[in-house]
Amino acid sequence: MNTSTLEQYVEQKNQWGAIFGSKPLTLSTAEDRQKIADCIDSELSPENLTCDGELPRAEVARRYKMLTRAAQQLLSIDPSVKFYEYSV
């Protein structure tokens, strides 16, 4: 099954959210798309991306690539979402 990076990201967020009883996120509503953008933005902050400098450079690069790809895919679905850490 070929799923996009964005779909994989949302699935992962929903799996973690289920542990804490959070409502699942979906790409079908504008509100959830902005929440997903906010999550991506948060994970792209330098402190979160590098785990306060604890991650190896290769892992930081992998995470950055995945998060920016998910952000690009989200913007292609909904150009109205706002990002702050991810500059377009």
C-alpha positions in Angstrom: 0.0 0.0 0.0 1.5 3.3 -1.1 0.6 6.1 1.4 1.8 9.6 1.4 4.2 11.0 4.0 1.3 13.2 5.2 -1.1 10.3 5.6 1.6 8.3 7.5 2.2 11.4 9.7 -1.5 11.8 10.5 -1.8 8.0 11.2 1.1 8.2 13.6 -0.4 11.3 15.4 -3.7 9.5 15.7 -2.1 6.3 17.1 -0.4 8.4 19.8 -3.5 10.4 20.3 -5.6 7.3 20.9 -3.4 6.4 23.9 -4.4 9.7 25.5 -8.0 9.6 24.3 -7.7 12.4 21.7 -10.1 12.8 18.9 -8.6 11.4 15.7 -7.4 14.0 13.2 -8.6 13.9 9.6 -7.5 15.7 6.4 -11.1 16.3 5.4 -11.8 19.3 7.7 -10.0 22.7 7.6 -9.8 22.8 11.4 -8.0 19.4 11.5 -5.7 20.4 8.6 -4.6 23.5 10.6 -4.1 21.3 13.8 -1.9 19.0 11.7 0.0 22.1 10.4 0.5 23.2 14.0 1.8 19.8 15.0 4.2 19.8 12.1 5.3 23.3 13.0 5.9 22.3 16.6 8.0 19.4 15.6 10.1 21.6 13.3 11.1 23.9 16.1 14.9 23.5 16.6 14.4 22.2 20.2 11.9 19.5 19.2 13.6 18.6 15.9 16.9 17.9 17.6 15.5 16.7 21.0 17.5 19.6 22.6 20.6 18.6 20.7 20.5 14.9 21.7 19.8 13.3 18.4 22.5 12.4 15.9 22.7 14.6 12.8 21.4 11.8 10.5 18.2 11.4 12.6 17.6 15.1 12.6 18.0 15.2 8.8 15.6 12.3 8.4 13.0 13.9 10.7 13.4 17.3 8.9 12.9 15.7 5.5 9.8 13.8 6.6 8.2 16.8 8.3 8.9 19.2 5.4 7.6 16.6 2.9 4.4 16.3 5.0 4.1 20.1 5.2 4.5 20.4 1.4 1.8 17.7 0.9 -0.5 19.5 3.3 0.0 22.8 1.6 -0.9 21.2 -1.8 -4.2 20.0 -0.3 -5.0 23.2 1.6 -2.9 26.3 0.7 -4.7 28.3 3.5 -3.0 26.5 6.4 -0.4 28.6 8.2 3.1 27.5 9.2 5.7 29.5 11.1 8.7 27.2 11.5 8.3 25.9 7.9 8.9 28.7 5.5 7.4 28.4 2.1 
